[in-house]
């Protein structure tokens, strides 16, 4: 089962490496990783997506909580949450037909064309991972995908629940 784990950690050299080491030492894969400093810059918020059953996730969470750099760990998928991912896609648009189809698909998915040149469009789209996957699948049917870049999932709990020190 896909899980989204949010970690509040010290913004120190090696902290991210130690957290990711918890996964690699136990043979678990990190699907996506998104990290950035929060507030005053002394702390960072790390969002990791992975796959595993409840027992695996519980083991990972306990191991991360033992790390000195980690202040708090929560599994966002335990409750209601909001998740988003950003993707940039470069699509070949060598013909007028291809340009029209790409524009139509961009409108349907509420994406944005952020760069135009004679041979391709660069498109920005944000949303849940399944929306981005559907966009890529549709775009592959419309034209040639030249390049993609994804940020990884970031997420927060809905309502009053928050990841704070």
C-alpha positions in Angstrom: 0.0 0.0 0.0 1.3 3.5 -0.9 2.1 5.6 2.2 3.0 9.2 2.6 5.3 9.9 5.6 6.0 13.4 6.8 9.1 14.1 8.9 10.1 17.2 10.9 13.9 17.2 11.1 16.9 19.3 11.9 18.2 21.2 8.9 21.7 19.9 9.3 24.3 18.3 7.0 23.8 14.5 6.9 20.3 14.5 8.4 18.6 13.6 5.1 21.2 10.9 4.4 20.6 9.3 7.8 16.8 9.2 7.3 17.1 7.7 3.8 19.5 5.2 5.3 16.7 3.8 7.5 14.9 2.8 4.3 18.0 1.4 2.4 19.3 -0.6 5.4 16.0 -2.4 5.6 15.6 -2.9 1.8 12.6 -0.5 1.5 12.3 1.8 -1.5 11.7 5.5 -1.4 9.3 6.3 -4.3 9.4 10.1 -4.0 11.1 12.6 -1.7 10.4 16.2 -1.2 12.3 18.4 1.4 12.6 22.1 2.2 13.4 24.3 5.2 10.5 25.7 7.2 10.0 28.9 9.2 13.4 30.1 10.5 15.5 27.6 8.5 16.7 25.5 11.4 14.2 22.8 10.6 13.1 21.1 7.4 10.0 19.2 6.5 10.6 16.0 4.6 7.8 14.2 2.7 8.5 10.6 1.6 6.3 8.3 -0.4 6.9 4.6 -0.1 5.1 1.3 -0.3 4.5 -1.1 2.6 2.0 -2.7 4.9 1.2 -1.3 8.4 3.9 -3.4 10.0 6.7 -2.2 7.6 5.6 1.5 8.0 5.4 1.2 11.8 9.0 -0.2 11.8 10.3 2.6 9.6 8.5 5.2 11.7 10.0 3.8 14.9 13.5 3.7 13.4 13.3 7.3 12.2 12.0 8.5 15.6 15.2 7.1 17.1 17.4 9.4 14.9 18.8 12.4 16.7 18.0 14.7 13.8 14.3 13.8 13.8 11.8 15.8 15.9 8.5 14.2 14.7 7.2 11.6 12.2 3.6 11.2 11.1 2.0 8.9 8.5 -0.3 11.3 6.5 -2.2 8.3 5.0 -3.5 7.4 8.5 -5.9 10.4 8.2 -7.4 12.7 5.7 -4.8 14.8 3.9 -4.0 17.0 0.9 -1.2 16.0 -1.4 0.2 17.7 -4.5 3.0 17.2 -6.9 4.4 19.4 -9.6 5.5 18.2 -13.0 7.2 19.9 -16.0 6.7 18.1 -19.3 8.3 19.0 -22.7 6.2 17.8 -25.6 7.2 17.8 -29.3 4.8 20.0 -31.4 6.2 19.9 -34.9 2.8 20.2 -36.6 -0.2 22.4 -36.3 -2.3 19.3 -35.5 0.0 18.4 -32.7 0.0 21.9 -31.3 -3.8 22.0 -31.3 -4.1 18.6 -29.6 -1.5 19.5 -26.9 -3.3 22.8 -26.2 -6.6 21.0 -25.9 -5.2 18.4 -23.5 -3.5 21.1 -21.4 -6.9 22.9 -21.1 -8.7 19.7 -20.1 -6.2 18.9 -17.3 -6.0 22.6 -16.2 -2.2 22.6 -16.9 -0.3 25.6 -18.2 2.0 26.0 -21.1 5.1 27.8 -19.6 7.4 27.9 -22.6 6.9 27.8 -26.4 9.4 27.2 -29.2 9.1 26.1 -32.8 9.4 22.4 -32.0 8.0 21.9 -28.5 5.9 23.2 -25.6 6.9 23.0 -22.0 4.0 22.4 -19.7 3.5 22.8 -16.0 0.9 20.7 -14.1 0.2 20.3 -10.4 -2.1 17.9 -8.6 -2.3 14.5 -7.0 0.1 11.9 -8.5 -2.7 10.0 -10.2 -3.7 13.2 -12.1 -0.1 13.7 -13.3 0.1 10.0 -14.3 -3.2 10.4 -16.3 -1.9 13.6 -18.0 1.4 11.8 -19.0 -0.6 8.8 -20.4 -2.9 11.1 -22.4 0.0 13.3 -23.6 1.8 10.2 -24.8 -1.2 9.4 -27.0 -1.3 13.0 -28.4 2.4 13.5 -29.2 6.0 12.7 -28.3 7.1 13.4 -24.8 10.6 14.7 -24.9 11.3 15.2 -21.2 9.6 15.1 -17.8 10.6 16.3 -14.3 8.6 15.7 -11.2 9.0 17.3 -7.7 7.7 14.4 -5.6 4.7 14.5 -3.4 4.2 17.1 -0.7 1.3 16.9 1.7 -0.4 18.2 4.8 -3.1 16.8 7.1 -6.5 18.3 6.7 -8.1 20.3 9.4 -6.4 21.3 12.7 -3.8 18.5 12.8 -0.3 19.9 12.0 3.3 18.7 12.0 4.9 21.2 14.5 7.9 21.0 16.8 
